[in-house]
Amino acid sequence: MADLVLDAKGLNCPLPIIKTKKMLKDVPVGSTLEVLATDPGSVADFAAFCRTTGNEIVEQSQDGSVYRFVIRRAA
Amino acid sequence: MSSQGDGAANAPKSMTIIVTKGTLDWAYPPFILGTTAAAMGVDVTMFFTFYGLPLLLKKLDLQVSPLGNAAMKMPMMGMHMVMPNIIGMLPGVDAMASKMMKNMIAKKGVASIEELRDMSVECDINMIACQMTMDLFEYKLEDMIPGIKLGGAATYMENALKSDINLYI
């Protein structure tokens, strides 16, 4: 279980990333945030976001049209 | 030497964007890139000049025109329709096209420009209004949203010279 959950379903680029960044501030370093999104572009974008910011995608899955990312806050 | 990919530990990267267009469609790229870059830890400066300057007005009423915009294909009844210029010239067509676009934007979960602009302020994007354009088009600082700065080409250049990315939109 992630420490916090962000429901970004129905939102389009760049909102899932921006809301994720905002919510990550409330996640203690080393803890995780689970993001749910329906934007198919989020698959590439969350990977790029994490590579650039140093946060880590520790889990990723897809259930129908919903993409799920579990991100561990780095710093 | 810094290497790429070790992220937030390094000094932040920076980006500037010159924003020169203020129609509903052209307002998106600078605000999307600006807010996303800020979310990725980039220091962002946006310089609003000429027709981009009204994007800083307190009250936004952005329009899009199909006139002379042959690439503007609107989804309609399962197809994509281009409006002939002779229809695009008629009064009220711009308002109708703008309304359709705003409805589509809301329906598809795309952020409004107002929303993206609020986020830009919130994530401390350095927003500079071009003083010359303010004078030219007779805008006053009190017409504009709070938190912006006034400046000219030299102010922009100072930021651009030390930035990793400089865009003109």
gemmi code that builds the backbone of each chain (N, CA, C; Angstrom):
import gemmi

chains = {
    "A": [
        ("MET", (0.838, -1.211, 0.000), (0.000, 0.000, 0.000), (0.870, 1.258, 0.000)),
        ("ALA", (0.518, 2.158, -0.858), (1.216, 3.446, -0.890), (0.744, 4.300, 0.276)),
        ("ASP", (1.560, 5.283, 0.634), (1.221, 6.136, 1.771), (0.123, 7.149, 1.438)),
        ("LEU", (0.112, 7.586, 0.165), (-0.922, 8.531, -0.274), (-1.397, 8.115, -1.658)),
        ("VAL", (-2.627, 8.482, -2.003), (-3.159, 8.137, -3.324), (-3.640, 9.406, -4.016)),
        ("LEU", (-3.293, 9.524, -5.300), (-3.768, 10.638, -6.113), (-4.630, 10.082, -7.242)),
        ("ASP", (-5.883, 10.506, -7.268), (-6.771, 10.084, -8.351), (-6.706, 11.137, -9.462)),
        ("ALA", (-5.988, 10.823, -10.531), (-5.867, 11.762, -11.656), (-6.628, 11.233, -12.867)),
        ("LYS", (-7.611, 10.378, -12.597), (-8.381, 9.804, -13.709), (-9.194, 10.908, -14.402)),
        ("GLY", (-9.243, 10.846, -15.728), (-10.017, 11.829, -16.494), (-9.244, 13.097, -16.793)),
        ("LEU", (-8.074, 13.248, -16.206), (-7.278, 14.462, -16.446), (-6.306, 14.234, -17.592)),
        ("ASN", (-6.071, 15.303, -18.328), (-5.182, 15.211, -19.479), (-3.888, 15.980, -19.214)),
        ("CYS", (-2.904, 15.730, -20.055), (-1.578, 16.359, -19.973), (-1.705, 17.867, -19.859)),
        ("PRO", (-1.011, 18.554, -18.977), (0.011, 18.052, -18.066), (-0.495, 17.857, -16.641)),
        ("LEU", (-1.827, 17.829, -16.448), (-2.366, 17.843, -15.085), (-1.926, 16.666, -14.207)),
        ("PRO", (-1.911, 15.413, -14.721), (-1.485, 14.325, -13.821), (-0.083, 14.545, -13.249)),
        ("ILE", (0.844, 15.036, -14.070), (2.216, 15.267, -13.608), (2.252, 16.411, -12.589)),
        ("ILE", (1.539, 17.480, -12.896), (1.598, 18.648, -12.017), (0.961, 18.354, -10.667)),
        ("LYS", (-0.170, 17.635, -10.704), (-0.810, 17.278, -9.434), (0.049, 16.284, -8.644)),
        ("THR", (0.750, 15.417, -9.374), (1.657, 14.474, -8.712), (2.774, 15.220, -7.992)),
        ("LYS", (3.371, 16.153, -8.711), (4.464, 16.937, -8.131), (4.000, 17.654, -6.850)),
        ("LYS", (2.776, 18.220, -6.954), (2.224, 18.947, -5.806), (2.035, 18.016, -4.620)),
        ("MET", (1.476, 16.821, -4.889), (1.160, 15.914, -3.799), (2.420, 15.275, -3.228)),
        ("LEU", (3.444, 15.103, -4.075), (4.691, 14.498, -3.579), (5.289, 15.311, -2.430)),
        ("LYS", (4.993, 16.619, -2.431), (5.494, 17.469, -1.346), (4.958, 17.023, 0.012)),
        ("ASP", (3.759, 16.402, -0.006), (3.144, 15.954, 1.254), (3.569, 14.541, 1.631)),
        ("VAL", (4.363, 13.911, 0.754), (4.816, 12.538, 1.032), (6.201, 12.628, 1.673)),
        ("PRO", (6.396, 12.000, 2.822), (7.736, 12.037, 3.422), (8.755, 11.365, 2.496)),
        ("VAL", (9.984, 11.853, 2.535), (11.053, 11.271, 1.717), (11.161, 9.776, 2.014)),
        ("GLY", (11.201, 8.962, 0.965), (11.290, 7.514, 1.139), (9.931, 6.839, 1.140)),
        ("SER", (8.857, 7.631, 1.319), (7.514, 7.047, 1.279), (6.972, 7.093, -0.146)),
        ("THR", (5.784, 6.505, -0.336), (5.294, 6.338, -1.705), (3.957, 7.029, -1.945)),
        ("LEU", (3.753, 7.369, -3.209), (2.498, 7.972, -3.669), (1.968, 7.099, -4.802)),
        ("GLU", (0.706, 6.723, -4.699), (0.083, 5.948, -5.769), (-0.727, 6.891, -6.642)),
        ("VAL", (-0.491, 6.860, -7.951), (-1.221, 7.731, -8.874), (-2.053, 6.875, -9.813)),
        ("LEU", (-3.333, 7.238, -9.955), (-4.211, 6.572, -10.912), (-4.508, 7.560, -12.031)),
        ("ALA", (-4.292, 7.140, -13.273), (-4.504, 8.044, -14.401), (-5.109, 7.293, -15.574)),
        ("THR", (-5.842, 8.036, -16.398), (-6.411, 7.427, -17.603), (-5.760, 7.974, -18.871)),
        ("ASP", (-4.884, 8.952, -18.728), (-4.192, 9.534, -19.881), (-3.138, 8.536, -20.378)),
        ("PRO", (-3.302, 8.006, -21.614), (-2.320, 7.017, -22.100), (-0.911, 7.612, -22.207)),
        ("GLY", (-0.836, 8.931, -22.366), (0.464, 9.589, -22.427), (1.197, 9.559, -21.103)),
        ("SER", (0.464, 9.253, -20.022), (1.088, 9.286, -18.699), (2.146, 8.184, -18.545)),
        ("VAL", (2.042, 7.125, -19.335), (3.024, 6.038, -19.221), (4.426, 6.568, -19.546)),
        ("ALA", (4.536, 7.226, -20.688), (5.834, 7.803, -21.062), (6.188, 8.976, -20.153)),
        ("ASP", (5.172, 9.772, -19.790), (5.446, 11.004, -19.042), (5.883, 10.745, -17.601)),
        ("PHE", (5.286, 9.752, -16.948), (5.700, 9.472, -15.564), (7.116, 8.901, -15.526)),
        ("ALA", (7.448, 8.098, -16.558), (8.815, 7.572, -16.637), (9.800, 8.731, -16.790)),
        ("ALA", (9.479, 9.665, -17.689), (10.368, 10.809, -17.933), (10.446, 11.709, -16.697)),
        ("PHE", (9.297, 11.931, -16.063), (9.253, 12.762, -14.858), (10.162, 12.180, -13.769)),
        ("CYS", (10.057, 10.869, -13.580), (10.842, 10.240, -12.511), (12.330, 10.197, -12.848)),
        ("ARG", (12.666, 9.898, -14.111), (14.080, 9.913, -14.507), (14.692, 11.291, -14.252)),
        ("THR", (13.921, 12.346, -14.542), (14.458, 13.697, -14.429), (14.537, 14.172, -12.987)),
        ("THR", (13.551, 13.800, -12.172), (13.494, 14.341, -10.820), (14.162, 13.431, -9.791)),
        ("GLY", (14.517, 12.219, -10.200), (15.180, 11.313, -9.268), (14.221, 10.500, -8.415)),
        ("ASN", (12.919, 10.767, -8.538), (11.950, 9.914, -7.851), (11.906, 8.563, -8.562)),
        ("GLU", (11.347, 7.567, -7.876), (11.434, 6.224, -8.448), (10.055, 5.588, -8.616)),
        ("ILE", (9.805, 5.021, -9.798), (8.572, 4.253, -9.982), (8.846, 2.855, -9.456)),
        ("VAL", (8.216, 2.485, -8.335), (8.504, 1.183, -7.733), (7.505, 0.125, -8.180)),
        ("GLU", (6.370, 0.590, -8.716), (5.361, -0.349, -9.190), (4.561, 0.325, -10.287)),
        ("GLN", (4.162, -0.482, -11.262), (3.381, 0.082, -12.364), (2.472, -0.992, -12.901)),
        ("SER", (1.195, -0.657, -13.111), (0.282, -1.659, -13.659), (-0.826, -0.973, -14.436)),
        ("GLN", (-1.600, -1.786, -15.143), (-2.714, -1.260, -15.915), (-3.929, -2.130, -15.680)),
        ("ASP", (-5.054, -1.475, -15.388), (-6.296, -2.213, -15.208), (-7.321, -1.587, -16.152)),
        ("GLY", (-7.537, -2.219, -17.308), (-8.416, -1.631, -18.319), (-7.814, -0.336, -18.823)),
        ("SER", (-8.546, 0.763, -18.649), (-8.031, 2.049, -19.145), (-7.358, 2.848, -18.031)),
        ("VAL", (-7.192, 2.225, -16.875), (-6.587, 2.952, -15.753), (-5.132, 2.515, -15.539)),
        ("TYR", (-4.256, 3.498, -15.561), (-2.838, 3.238, -15.306), (-2.535, 3.574, -13.855)),
        ("ARG", (-1.703, 2.723, -13.250), (-1.379, 2.910, -11.834), (0.129, 2.982, -11.685)),
        ("PHE", (0.579, 4.015, -11.014), (2.007, 4.185, -10.757), (2.213, 4.346, -9.255)),
        ("VAL", (3.183, 3.636, -8.717), (3.564, 3.881, -7.327), (4.956, 4.512, -7.351)),
        ("ILE", (5.012, 5.734, -6.838), (6.243, 6.525, -6.927), (6.828, 6.745, -5.539)),
        ("ARG", (8.122, 6.438, -5.412), (8.786, 6.694, -4.128), (9.499, 8.033, -4.188)),
        ("ARG", (9.192, 8.868, -3.210), (9.795, 10.205, -3.196), (11.282, 10.117, -2.832)),
        ("ALA", (12.122, 10.767, -3.657), (13.559, 10.700, -3.439), (14.032, 11.804, -2.509)),
        ("ALA", (13.642, 13.027, -2.802), (14.150, 14.139, -1.978), (13.174, 15.294, -2.006)),
    ],
    "B": [
        ("MET", (32.138, 18.541, -13.201), (31.157, 18.485, -14.304), (29.898, 17.772, -13.832)),
        ("SER", (28.790, 18.330, -14.205), (27.544, 17.663, -13.857), (27.159, 16.705, -14.978)),
        ("SER", (26.565, 15.606, -14.593), (26.104, 14.675, -15.615), (24.592, 14.630, -15.579)),
        ("GLN", (24.035, 14.190, -16.683), (22.584, 14.176, -16.774), (22.001, 13.016, -15.995)),
        ("GLY", (20.829, 13.218, -15.419), (20.121, 12.103, -14.838), (20.283, 11.957, -13.342)),
        ("ASP", (21.222, 12.713, -12.740), (21.285, 12.583, -11.291), (20.408, 13.622, -10.592)),
        ("GLY", (19.551, 14.259, -11.406), (18.351, 14.917, -10.922), (18.536, 16.017, -9.920)),
        ("ALA", (17.683, 15.990, -8.899), (17.477, 17.128, -8.025), (18.708, 17.516, -7.201)),
        ("ALA", (19.682, 16.629, -7.108), (20.861, 16.928, -6.298), (21.673, 18.075, -6.901)),
        ("ASN", (21.628, 18.207, -8.227), (22.386, 19.262, -8.887), (21.681, 20.608, -8.816)),
        ("ALA", (22.419, 21.652, -9.193), (21.792, 22.960, -9.337), (20.682, 22.828, -10.369)),
        ("PRO", (19.538, 23.509, -10.140), (18.409, 23.311, -11.054), (18.709, 23.808, -12.467)),
        ("LYS", (18.153, 23.117, -13.428), (18.204, 23.584, -14.816), (17.245, 24.762, -14.948)),
        ("SER", (17.409, 25.514, -16.011), (16.502, 26.642, -16.186), (16.035, 26.768, -17.634)),
        ("MET", (14.887, 27.401, -17.789), (14.270, 27.547, -19.115), (13.603, 28.903, -19.201)),
        ("THR", (13.671, 29.526, -20.369), (12.880, 30.730, -20.614), (11.973, 30.476, -21.805)),
        ("ILE", (10.825, 31.144, -21.773), (9.903, 31.075, -22.912), (9.468, 32.504, -23.239)),
        ("ILE", (9.619, 32.891, -24.496), (9.042, 34.160, -24.951), (7.646, 33.839, -25.460)),
        ("VAL", (6.637, 34.467, -24.848), (5.246, 34.172, -25.179), (4.710, 35.316, -26.035)),
        ("THR", (4.462, 35.050, -27.314), (4.094, 36.145, -28.220), (2.670, 36.046, -28.760)),
        ("LYS", (1.963, 34.969, -28.411), (0.628, 34.806, -28.988), (-0.406, 34.559, -27.908)),
        ("GLY", (-1.580, 35.172, -28.073), (-2.568, 35.128, -26.995), (-3.904, 34.530, -27.370)),
        ("THR", (-3.938, 33.757, -28.463), (-5.212, 33.101, -28.762), (-5.338, 31.835, -27.918)),
        ("LEU", (-6.564, 31.318, -27.839), (-6.835, 30.166, -26.978), (-5.918, 28.987, -27.306)),
        ("ASP", (-5.693, 28.735, -28.592), (-4.851, 27.591, -28.985), (-3.366, 27.850, -28.674)),
        ("TRP", (-2.883, 29.037, -29.020), (-1.461, 29.328, -28.834), (-1.090, 29.557, -27.375)),
        ("ALA", (-2.065, 29.790, -26.520), (-1.757, 30.012, -25.107), (-1.329, 28.707, -24.427)),
        ("TYR", (-1.714, 27.566, -25.011), (-1.437, 26.296, -24.337), (0.037, 25.898, -24.266)),
        ("PRO", (0.758, 25.893, -25.412), (2.143, 25.374, -25.326), (3.014, 26.048, -24.258)),
        ("PRO", (3.029, 27.385, -24.175), (3.906, 27.960, -23.146), (3.492, 27.603, -21.721)),
        ("PHE", (2.184, 27.603, -21.444), (1.756, 27.308, -20.075), (1.926, 25.821, -19.738)),
        ("ILE", (1.699, 24.948, -20.707), (1.892, 23.515, -20.445), (3.370, 23.225, -20.185)),
        ("LEU", (4.235, 23.757, -21.064), (5.669, 23.489, -20.880), (6.196, 24.164, -19.624)),
        ("GLY", (5.731, 25.383, -19.366), (6.205, 26.111, -18.185), (5.858, 25.383, -16.898)),
        ("THR", (4.580, 24.997, -16.756), (4.169, 24.342, -15.508), (4.814, 22.961, -15.375)),
        ("THR", (4.934, 22.247, -16.496), (5.537, 20.913, -16.421), (7.013, 21.012, -16.063)),
        ("ALA", (7.704, 21.949, -16.689), (9.123, 22.132, -16.367), (9.283, 22.475, -14.888)),
        ("ALA", (8.433, 23.373, -14.393), (8.509, 23.743, -12.976), (8.285, 22.514, -12.097)),
        ("ALA", (7.338, 21.655, -12.500), (7.069, 20.431, -11.737), (8.261, 19.479, -11.765)),
        ("MET", (9.103, 19.608, -12.807), (10.279, 18.749, -12.914), (11.514, 19.417, -12.326)),
        ("GLY", (11.296, 20.481, -11.572), (12.398, 21.097, -10.851), (13.182, 22.130, -11.645)),
        ("VAL", (12.616, 22.585, -12.767), (13.312, 23.565, -13.606), (12.891, 24.983, -13.180)),
        ("ASP", (13.847, 25.894, -13.137), (13.535, 27.308, -12.905), (13.020, 27.901, -14.214)),
        ("VAL", (11.786, 28.417, -14.195), (11.170, 28.870, -15.442), (10.933, 30.379, -15.431)),
        ("THR", (11.280, 31.010, -16.545), (10.959, 32.420, -16.775), (10.090, 32.506, -18.020)),
        ("MET", (8.966, 33.220, -17.908), (8.128, 33.448, -19.088), (8.062, 34.939, -19.346)),
        ("PHE", (8.374, 35.333, -20.577), (8.383, 36.743, -20.957), (7.226, 36.990, -21.919)),
        ("PHE", (6.250, 37.791, -21.479), (5.017, 37.990, -22.250), (5.116, 39.276, -23.046)),
        ("THR", (5.083, 39.142, -24.373), (5.241, 40.315, -25.212), (4.220, 40.303, -26.348)),
        ("PHE", (3.985, 41.460, -26.918), (2.987, 41.630, -27.993), (1.676, 40.915, -27.671)),
        ("TYR", (1.208, 40.031, -28.547), (-0.139, 39.474, -28.330), (-0.145, 38.431, -27.229)),
        ("GLY", (1.016, 38.108, -26.697), (1.064, 37.212, -25.549), (0.802, 37.954, -24.245)),
        ("LEU", (1.030, 39.271, -24.264), (0.886, 40.052, -23.026), (-0.516, 39.955, -22.406)),
        ("PRO", (-1.601, 40.016, -23.215), (-2.939, 39.942, -22.601), (-3.204, 38.642, -21.841)),
        ("LEU", (-2.336, 37.640, -21.979), (-2.508, 36.414, -21.183), (-2.285, 36.689, -19.700)),
        ("LEU", (-1.747, 37.860, -19.376), (-1.539, 38.214, -17.969), (-2.673, 39.081, -17.412)),
        ("LEU", (-3.653, 39.429, -18.256), (-4.778, 40.232, -17.771), (-5.576, 39.451, -16.730)),
        ("LYS", (-6.113, 40.192, -15.738), (-6.870, 39.518, -14.676), (-8.003, 38.692, -15.266)),
        ("LYS", (-8.750, 39.318, -16.177), (-9.908, 38.618, -16.758), (-9.528, 38.137, -18.155)),
        ("LEU", (-9.515, 36.812, -18.324), (-9.171, 36.251, -19.630), (-10.448, 35.916, -20.396)),
        ("ASP", (-10.468, 36.234, -21.672), (-11.553, 35.748, -22.518), (-10.919, 35.356, -23.842)),
        ("LEU", (-10.285, 34.189, -23.853), (-9.483, 33.813, -25.006), (-10.358, 33.269, -26.134)),
        ("GLN", (-9.958, 33.607, -27.339), (-10.705, 33.203, -28.523), (-9.771, 32.472, -29.478)),
        ("VAL", (-10.378, 31.652, -30.335), (-9.609, 31.012, -31.393), (-10.349, 31.293, -32.694)),
        ("SER", (-9.613, 31.544, -33.768), (-10.258, 31.832, -35.048), (-9.948, 30.755, -36.076)),
        ("PRO", (-10.999, 30.242, -36.753), (-10.742, 29.275, -37.828), (-10.261, 29.973, -39.106)),
        ("LEU", (-10.327, 31.318, -39.135), (-9.993, 32.048, -40.363), (-8.506, 31.912, -40.688)),
        ("GLY", (-8.232, 31.411, -41.875), (-6.849, 31.256, -42.306), (-6.105, 30.173, -41.539)),
        ("ASN", (-6.859, 29.315, -40.853), (-6.250, 28.281, -40.022), (-6.630, 26.916, -40.601)),
        ("ALA", (-5.994, 26.586, -41.735), (-6.409, 25.400, -42.494), (-6.172, 24.106, -41.731)),
        ("ALA", (-5.260, 24.147, -40.729), (-4.954, 22.937, -39.969), (-5.929, 22.719, -38.818)),
        ("MET", (-6.857, 23.662, -38.617), (-7.784, 23.535, -37.492), (-8.956, 22.650, -37.907)),
        ("LYS", (-8.808, 21.378, -37.605), (-9.848, 20.414, -37.939), (-10.575, 20.031, -36.667)),
        ("MET", (-11.851, 20.340, -36.598), (-12.609, 20.057, -35.380), (-13.342, 18.733, -35.523)),
        ("PRO", (-13.254, 17.886, -34.474), (-13.997, 16.627, -34.546), (-15.494, 16.904, -34.546)),
        ("MET", (-16.197, 16.296, -35.480), (-17.627, 16.543, -35.578), (-18.281, 15.314, -36.185)),
        ("MET", (-19.228, 14.755, -35.494), (-19.977, 13.577, -35.971), (-19.041, 12.491, -36.513)),
        ("GLY", (-17.977, 12.210, -35.770), (-17.065, 11.139, -36.156), (-16.098, 11.510, -37.257)),
        ("MET", (-16.180, 12.768, -37.750), (-15.257, 13.203, -38.802), (-14.457, 14.401, -38.285)),
        ("HIS", (-13.611, 14.920, -39.150), (-12.896, 16.147, -38.801), (-13.201, 17.206, -39.839)),
        ("MET", (-13.759, 18.319, -39.379), (-14.239, 19.347, -40.300), (-13.307, 20.556, -40.296)),
        ("VAL", (-13.017, 21.061, -41.493), (-12.290, 22.321, -41.633), (-13.309, 23.363, -42.066)),
        ("MET", (-13.251, 24.545, -41.444), (-14.214, 25.574, -41.815), (-13.684, 26.388, -42.998)),
        ("PRO", (-14.466, 26.507, -44.075), (-13.996, 27.320, -45.201), (-13.800, 28.775, -44.771)),
        ("ASN", (-12.771, 29.432, -45.311), (-12.475, 30.809, -44.918), (-13.672, 31.742, -45.064)),
        ("ILE", (-14.478, 31.506, -46.104), (-15.591, 32.427, -46.359), (-16.608, 32.358, -45.220)),
        ("ILE", (-16.685, 31.208, -44.551), (-17.569, 31.105, -43.379), (-16.867, 31.680, -42.146)),
        ("GLY", (-15.549, 31.412, -42.066), (-14.781, 31.932, -40.942), (-14.813, 33.443, -40.854)),
        ("MET", (-15.097, 34.111, -41.976), (-15.148, 35.575, -41.995), (-16.404, 36.130, -41.340)),
        ("LEU", (-17.446, 35.319, -41.256), (-18.732, 35.834, -40.789), (-18.684, 36.217, -39.312)),
        ("PRO", (-19.411, 37.275, -38.959), (-19.443, 37.659, -37.540), (-20.051, 36.529, -36.709)),
        ("GLY", (-19.469, 36.306, -35.538), (-20.015, 35.286, -34.648), (-19.365, 33.918, -34.814)),
        ("VAL", (-18.659, 33.710, -35.922), (-18.056, 32.389, -36.139), (-16.890, 32.140, -35.176)),
        ("ASP", (-16.083, 33.180, -34.938), (-14.975, 33.032, -33.975), (-15.513, 32.688, -32.586)),
        ("ALA", (-16.589, 33.382, -32.199), (-17.177, 33.141, -30.876), (-17.688, 31.711, -30.784)),
        ("MET", (-18.311, 31.247, -31.880), (-18.848, 29.889, -31.882), (-17.710, 28.854, -31.816)),
        ("ALA", (-16.680, 29.078, -32.639), (-15.542, 28.153, -32.646), (-14.856, 28.134, -31.280)),
        ("SER", (-14.752, 29.306, -30.640), (-14.116, 29.388, -29.322), (-14.925, 28.620, -28.290)),
        ("LYS", (-16.254, 28.750, -28.387), (-17.125, 28.064, -27.453), (-16.993, 26.545, -27.624)),
        ("MET", (-16.973, 26.109, -28.901), (-16.821, 24.676, -29.168), (-15.506, 24.158, -28.595)),
        ("MET", (-14.442, 24.932, -28.812), (-13.118, 24.521, -28.341), (-13.108, 24.431, -26.821)),
        ("LYS", (-13.712, 25.425, -26.145), (-13.718, 25.415, -24.675), (-14.535, 24.238, -24.138)),
        ("ASN", (-15.640, 23.919, -24.836), (-16.428, 22.747, -24.431), (-15.615, 21.466, -24.561)),
        ("MET", (-14.884, 21.357, -25.678), (-14.052, 20.171, -25.903), (-12.978, 20.061, -24.831)),
        ("ILE", (-12.365, 21.196, -24.524), (-11.285, 21.240, -23.530), (-11.793, 20.724, -22.178)),
        ("ALA", (-12.993, 21.200, -21.791), (-13.552, 20.782, -20.501), (-13.917, 19.300, -20.529)),
        ("LYS", (-14.482, 18.858, -21.649), (-14.945, 17.474, -21.751), (-13.788, 16.477, -21.728)),
        ("LYS", (-12.644, 16.871, -22.291), (-11.515, 15.944, -22.414), (-10.566, 16.010, -21.221)),
        ("GLY", (-10.944, 16.744, -20.168), (-10.077, 16.803, -18.992), (-8.800, 17.601, -19.224)),
        ("VAL", (-8.824, 18.476, -20.246), (-7.673, 19.353, -20.487), (-7.840, 20.581, -19.598)),
        ("ALA", (-6.750, 21.015, -18.987), (-6.823, 22.167, -18.082), (-7.213, 23.418, -18.860)),
        ("SER", (-7.910, 24.339, -18.193), (-8.164, 25.638, -18.815), (-6.900, 26.480, -18.686)),
        ("ILE", (-6.806, 27.520, -19.510), (-5.645, 28.408, -19.422), (-5.606, 29.097, -18.054)),
        ("GLU", (-6.783, 29.449, -17.538), (-6.844, 30.070, -16.220), (-6.205, 29.158, -15.163)),
        ("GLU", (-6.555, 27.871, -15.259), (-6.042, 26.876, -14.313), (-4.511, 26.756, -14.426)),
        ("LEU", (-4.035, 26.656, -15.673), (-2.585, 26.515, -15.881), (-1.850, 27.775, -15.426)),
        ("ARG", (-2.482, 28.925, -15.639), (-1.850, 30.177, -15.229), (-1.783, 30.269, -13.701)),
        ("ASP", (-2.862, 29.858, -13.030), (-2.840, 29.832, -11.558), (-1.704, 28.937, -11.061)),
        ("MET", (-1.535, 27.773, -11.736), (-0.465, 26.861, -11.330), (0.903, 27.489, -11.577)),
        ("SER", (1.016, 28.254, -12.656), (2.290, 28.916, -12.958), (2.674, 29.870, -11.842)),
        ("VAL", (1.680, 30.618, -11.347), (1.934, 31.543, -10.250), (2.317, 30.755, -9.001)),
        ("GLU", (1.543, 29.688, -8.760), (1.732, 28.867, -7.573), (3.120, 28.230, -7.524)),
        ("CYS", (3.631, 27.802, -8.694), (4.935, 27.143, -8.652), (6.064, 28.135, -8.958)),
        ("ASP", (5.802, 29.411, -8.685), (6.849, 30.438, -8.709), (7.527, 30.606, -10.057)),
        ("ILE", (6.786, 30.452, -11.132), (7.355, 30.795, -12.438), (7.551, 32.307, -12.460)),
        ("ASN", (8.725, 32.705, -12.928), (9.070, 34.121, -13.030), (8.368, 34.686, -14.262)),
        ("MET", (7.298, 35.457, -14.042), (6.518, 35.958, -15.176), (6.792, 37.440, -15.378)),
        ("ILE", (7.296, 37.755, -16.568), (7.685, 39.134, -16.869), (6.779, 39.690, -17.963)),
        ("ALA", (6.157, 40.837, -17.680), (5.365, 41.523, -18.692), (6.263, 42.524, -19.403)),
        ("CYS", (6.204, 42.510, -20.723), (7.027, 43.406, -21.529), (6.535, 44.852, -21.353)),
        ("GLN", (7.400, 45.698, -20.816), (7.036, 47.093, -20.540), (6.656, 47.830, -21.826)),
        ("MET", (7.414, 47.592, -22.880), (7.133, 48.274, -24.148), (5.737, 47.927, -24.661)),
        ("THR", (5.353, 46.651, -24.562), (4.017, 46.248, -25.024), (2.934, 46.840, -24.129)),
        ("MET", (3.228, 46.943, -22.820), (2.279, 47.576, -21.897), (1.986, 49.004, -22.369)),
        ("ASP", (3.048, 49.739, -22.736), (2.893, 51.122, -23.199), (2.168, 51.158, -24.541)),
        ("LEU", (2.619, 50.270, -25.444), (2.086, 50.267, -26.809), (0.591, 49.998, -26.832)),
        ("PHE", (0.147, 48.996, -26.092), (-1.266, 48.619, -26.123), (-2.051, 49.208, -24.946)),
        ("GLU", (-1.402, 50.108, -24.212), (-2.081, 50.857, -23.134), (-2.690, 49.952, -22.069)),
        ("TYR", (-1.833, 49.132, -21.472), (-2.254, 48.361, -20.307), (-1.575, 48.933, -19.073)),
        ("LYS", (-2.249, 48.815, -17.944), (-1.668, 49.262, -16.681), (-1.357, 48.034, -15.817)),
        ("LEU", (-0.388, 48.208, -14.921), (0.007, 47.086, -14.067), (-1.192, 46.555, -13.275)),
        ("GLU", (-2.107, 47.475, -12.892), (-3.261, 47.009, -12.111), (-4.266, 46.203, -12.953)),
        ("ASP", (-4.121, 46.212, -14.290), (-4.962, 45.354, -15.135), (-4.500, 43.898, -15.064)),
        ("MET", (-3.270, 43.714, -14.608), (-2.629, 42.400, -14.693), (-2.740, 41.637, -13.368)),
        ("ILE", (-2.575, 40.320, -13.447), (-2.613, 39.508, -12.232), (-1.440, 39.895, -11.324)),
        ("PRO", (-1.597, 39.718, -10.012), (-0.487, 40.054, -9.105), (0.660, 39.048, -9.253)),
        ("GLY", (1.831, 39.455, -8.834), (2.961, 38.525, -8.808), (3.810, 38.551, -10.062)),
        ("ILE", (3.470, 39.448, -11.004), (4.297, 39.522, -12.209), (5.291, 40.672, -12.069)),
        ("LYS", (6.325, 40.628, -12.914), (7.304, 41.711, -12.921), (7.236, 42.417, -14.266)),
        ("LEU", (7.733, 43.635, -14.299), (7.851, 44.356, -15.560), (9.297, 44.316, -16.011)),
        ("GLY", (9.500, 44.245, -17.317), (10.868, 44.251, -17.807), (10.909, 44.394, -19.310)),
        ("GLY", (12.112, 44.509, -19.814), (12.296, 44.645, -21.250), (13.258, 43.606, -21.777)),
        ("ALA", (13.770, 43.875, -22.973), (14.615, 42.911, -23.664), (15.854, 42.554, -22.845)),
        ("ALA", (16.434, 43.532, -22.160), (17.653, 43.257, -21.393), (17.360, 42.330, -20.212)),
        ("THR", (16.177, 42.538, -19.588), (15.767, 41.655, -18.489), (15.622, 40.231, -19.005)),
        ("TYR", (14.982, 40.097, -20.173), (14.839, 38.766, -20.761), (16.210, 38.165, -21.058)),
        ("MET", (17.073, 38.969, -21.697), (18.389, 38.454, -22.115), (19.216, 37.974, -20.925)),
        ("GLU", (19.148, 38.709, -19.831), (19.904, 38.298, -18.644), (19.493, 36.891, -18.211)),
        ("ASN", (18.171, 36.633, -18.266), (17.682, 35.298, -17.917), (18.056, 34.266, -18.974)),
        ("ALA", (17.927, 34.662, -20.235), (18.161, 33.721, -21.334), (19.623, 33.277, -21.383)),
        ("LEU", (20.525, 34.206, -21.093), (21.950, 33.890, -21.202), (22.387, 32.810, -20.226)),
        ("LYS", (21.691, 32.718, -19.084), (22.107, 31.698, -18.121), (21.174, 30.492, -18.111)),
        ("SER", (20.274, 30.418, -19.112), (19.318, 29.316, -19.142), (19.781, 28.164, -20.020)),
        ("ASP", (19.319, 26.967, -19.670), (19.653, 25.789, -20.456), (18.792, 25.703, -21.709)),
        ("ILE", (17.539, 26.190, -21.599), (16.600, 26.105, -22.722), (15.943, 27.464, -22.911)),
        ("ASN", (15.929, 27.948, -24.144), (15.217, 29.194, -24.446), (14.265, 28.950, -25.609)),
        ("LEU", (12.980, 29.176, -25.369), (11.977, 28.926, -26.407), (11.269, 30.213, -26.808)),
        ("TYR", (10.837, 30.257, -28.047), (10.047, 31.378, -28.567), (8.753, 30.791, -29.112)),
        ("ILE", (7.643, 31.173, -28.500), (6.359, 30.594, -28.924), (5.407, 31.715, -29.340)),
    ],
}
model = gemmi.Model(1)
for chain_id, residues in chains.items():
    chain = gemmi.Chain(chain_id)
    for i, (resn, *xyz) in enumerate(residues, 1):
        res = gemmi.Residue()
        res.name, res.seqid = resn, gemmi.SeqId(i, " ")
        for name, pos in zip(("N", "CA", "C"), xyz):
            atom = gemmi.Atom()
            atom.name, atom.element = name, gemmi.Element(name[0])
            atom.pos, atom.b_iso = gemmi.Position(*pos), 0.0
            res.add_atom(atom)
        chain.add_residue(res)
    model.add_chain(chain)
structure = gemmi.Structure()
structure.add_model(model)
structure.setup_entities()
